[in-house]
Amino acid sequence: MKLTKIKGIAHDLANHLDFQIWFGYYQDIQKDVITDVTQNKDSFDAMCVEFFKERLPTSFDFKRINKITVEIHRSMTSLNVKVEVKVDDKEVIYTHKSMMS
């Protein structure tokens, strides 16, 4: 599997979180979040892991993913979401920025 698929899933997760933080389920999330979601510390981590697992091909072993770091920085009018995925010895980073108007 190509890393572009992983980067595409990271892109989709960042956009999903953007919508959920501005308008949906995670409106009350704290201003700054940095978490390795593969550790499944809470429901947010579990949701992010499930988001990835649902979109990966069935032939891909999820255990190959060493780390999925989600970093969120929010202010009153802007939101930055960074998703960093480490697969085997390679790293994919996707950064998403949005403004509330």
C-alpha positions in Angstrom: 0.0 0.0 0.0 1.2 3.5 -0.9 1.7 6.1 1.7 -0.6 8.4 -0.2 -3.5 6.3 1.1 -2.3 7.0 4.7 -1.9 10.7 3.9 -5.4 10.7 2.4 -6.9 9.1 5.6 -5.0 11.7 7.7 -6.5 14.4 5.5 -10.0 13.0 6.0 -9.5 12.7 9.8 -8.3 16.3 10.0 -11.3 17.6 8.0 -13.6 15.4 10.1 -12.2 16.8 13.3 -12.4 20.4 12.0 -16.2 20.0 11.4 -16.8 18.2 14.7 -14.9 20.8 16.7 -16.6 23.8 15.1 -20.2 22.4 14.8 -20.4 18.9 16.2 -19.6 16.5 18.9 -16.3 17.9 20.0 -17.3 21.6 20.4 -16.3 21.4 24.1 -12.9 19.9 23.5 -10.1 21.7 25.3 -8.1 24.4 23.4 -4.9 22.5 22.9 -4.8 18.7 22.5 -1.7 16.6 21.7 -2.3 12.8 21.9 -1.1 9.6 20.5 -4.4 8.0 19.7 -3.0 4.5 19.3 -2.8 4.4 23.1 -6.7 4.6 23.4 -6.7 6.7 26.6 -10.3 8.0 26.0 -13.2 8.0 23.6 -11.6 10.7 21.4 -8.6 8.4 20.8 -10.9 5.4 20.2 -12.8 7.4 17.6 -9.7 8.4 15.7 -8.3 4.9 15.7 -11.7 3.5 14.4 -11.7 6.3 11.8 -8.4 5.0 10.5 -9.3 1.3 10.7 -12.5 1.8 8.8 -10.7 3.4 5.9 -7.6 1.2 5.6 -7.7 -1.7 3.1 -8.5 -5.1 4.8 -5.1 -6.4 3.6 -3.2 -3.8 5.6 -2.2 -4.8 9.1 -3.0 -2.0 11.5 -0.1 -3.1 13.8 2.3 -1.7 11.2 1.2 1.8 12.3 3.5 2.7 15.2 2.0 6.0 16.1 -0.9 8.4 15.1 -0.4 11.7 16.8 -3.3 14.2 16.6 -2.4 17.8 17.6 -5.2 20.4 17.9 -4.7 24.1 18.6 -7.8 26.2 18.8 -8.6 29.9 19.4 -11.9 31.7 19.1 -11.6 32.1 15.4 -9.0 29.6 14.1 -8.3 25.9 14.3 -5.1 24.0 13.5 -5.2 20.2 13.2 -2.0 18.2 12.6 -2.2 14.5 12.1 1.2 12.6 12.1 1.3 8.9 11.2 4.4 6.7 11.6 4.2 3.5 9.5 7.1 1.1 9.8 10.1 3.5 9.3 8.2 6.2 7.4 6.3 9.3 8.6 3.4 11.1 7.0 2.2 14.5 8.3 -0.9 16.4 7.3 -1.7 19.9 8.6 -5.1 21.5 8.3 -6.0 25.1 9.2 -9.4 26.8 9.2 -10.9 30.0 10.3 -14.4 30.6 11.6 -16.1 33.6 9.9 
